[in-house]
Amino acid sequence: TERVHFGGEVRDIWGEDGSHRVAYVGGSDVLAVPKDMEIAGYGTEHVNVLRLWDAKSPTPLDMSLFSRGEYLKAVEQQAMAESIAKILYPEDNHYEGKSLRLKQQYFFVSATVQCICRQHKAEYGTLRNFHQKHVIQINDTHPTLVIPELMRILLDEEGYGWDEAWHIVTHTVAYTNHTIMVEALERWPQQLIETLLPRVWQILVEISNRYQAHLNEYFHGDQSKVRDLAVIWGGEVRMANLCVCACFAVNGVSALHSDILKRETFHDVYVQTPEKFKNVTNGIDHRRWLSEINPKLDALIRECAGGDAYLLQPEKLVQLERYKEDASVLNRLAEIKAENKRSFAGYVARESGVLLNTDAIFDVQVKRLHEYKRQLLNVMHITYLYQRLKADPHFEFTPRVYLFGAKAAPGYSVAKEIIHLINSLAATVNADPACKDRLQVVFLENYRVSLAEKLMPASELSEQISTAGKEASGTGNMKFMMNGALTIGTLDGANVEMHQQVGDENIFLFGLKANEVAEKKAKGYRSYEYYMHDEFLKAVIDQITRGFDDGVGYADITNRLLFGKGGPADEYMLLADFESYREAQERAGRTYRDPGRWNRMALVNIARSGIFAADRSIREYARNIWGVPAKKL
Ligand SMILES: *Cc1c(COP(=O)(O)O)cnc(C)c1O
């Protein structure tokens, strides 16, 4: 059990000899109780321990208050302490400066750092070699307070000087960035940190002052650089800037994303210390996301690619490719997909009563609801198909079931409106005789890992259609690929590397590239011109404005696309990519009507998905960032 201290004041204590130390006065403690989870590896004797923390109040229930009938007060302190480990913030890619959230971040960080330091001292009797034995990987900015917290322990508890402490800390911490979207960058109000964590605040001020002095010197007093890179500025602490200042390594999570970090987001740090910047493309656990969830595909791979060797060597999946002209293997692959579709349809029927058309393409977009992920672009295209089917009974068309799954953050009202719109569209399409056996739209409720595990094996087309430059990596894209779905997508995040693996002929690419998005923005993008010049697009937007059969209109959404309303018009460039998306959708539909071709593409996708196994990512962290010796890999 560790004690985590909040609030109070810091007193300076000067010794007769001029020595200085600090004392913490007042404030309150919360107890951190370890809850260990054992994580068994595959094919190893080792079991790792994942240490989770529970929060407990150190003071027992105040019975005097209780007997006086002040029940609420009595329970309050306990409830406050215990809420720290109980409440999960549901926002995705978004920053909210909530006090409880900051308490949580410090609580988990402080408990963990204290625990590592205690174990280290028990083994070595000193923290002077701490950085030679540990790396702390800061996974997004949420645990950034490890930097001042480790400084605090080295300065206040070990009595080291600033320079030695800073050397140890900066050789211990490494940072993984997960997003470049400004609304997601954590910036904590100075006043919140000052009152909740007074000693951490003092240390942050010292880090910030020293860093600014360095920046001033390096950039010859160029205040624009100092302002952009500062750790504390305008009454806020900027966590990403603190990370790039203190960490010995900074990485993005896909090749494109890591390039953008170097070229744009952290360019002025990159020019100073280019050797800090790395890439580690994300990966997924292929033992879970392929062999466990898709046992029939697992059996086929074992037959064709050397038994279970691929479970520890995912690159062995390439051996499947020997069968890409083998009709019997391709037919088995198709039969496995068909069985998985029927079994998912059975699940949906039992859960919701909806009957999915298993003869149609299962075209799937499942991910958190976010404007940059462009579920709305998918909706616009389905609306186009609906209008064409209504207008022209001979419209050439491959039957489709569009499946959506997405949670919206509770306060993200536009995201919730888009979910409402998907449901309005679904109700209309599914009830219209013109769409019968041809077009179906289903919003799956409560999208979560356990649902993803059922859905991936049944998916045929994977929608990865974010505005280029906005999705850091994506991992859903990899789950689909490993289960033999083909991707329709933009050159964004890890899609870029998927495209490099499979080539133009095994993916349906469309849309602006990241650099073209930036150029168009710079020249002055006007979505309204696309609306005026594309009659299909205009009809789609007008229909969404009016709404569907339930009589609910969505002018709020279309006004954002055409006019902006409190921001730039069509910030994520849906209108610019609409025509290109429509063409890619048509290519996918036509390809599906040639099952031999489709199945070959699916097989090639599975065969070349090995590099997206987490084993490869973890090995890269170990080799390129953590300095694990080659013989241990
Ligand atoms: C994999 C996964 C995600 C991430 O999906 P992206 O398409 O990469 O955003 C989100 N939610 C769940 C439940 C997942 O399994």
The ligand as a Gaussian input file, in Angstrom:
#p B3LYP/6-31G(d) Opt

LIG

0 1
 C      -10.300000      -1.744000     -31.854000
 C      -11.387000      -1.000000     -31.190000
 C      -11.460000       0.398000     -31.319000
 C      -10.509000       1.201000     -32.162000
 O      -11.076000       1.300000     -33.472000
 P      -10.538000       2.356000     -34.524000
 O      -11.300000       2.022000     -35.780000
 O       -9.066000       2.093000     -34.687000
 O      -10.844000       3.709000     -34.006000
 C      -12.484000       1.070000     -30.686000
 N      -13.409000       0.402000     -29.937000
 C      -13.376000      -0.938000     -29.821000
 C      -14.430000      -1.615000     -28.997000
 C      -12.366000      -1.695000     -30.423000
 O      -12.346000      -3.032000     -30.285000

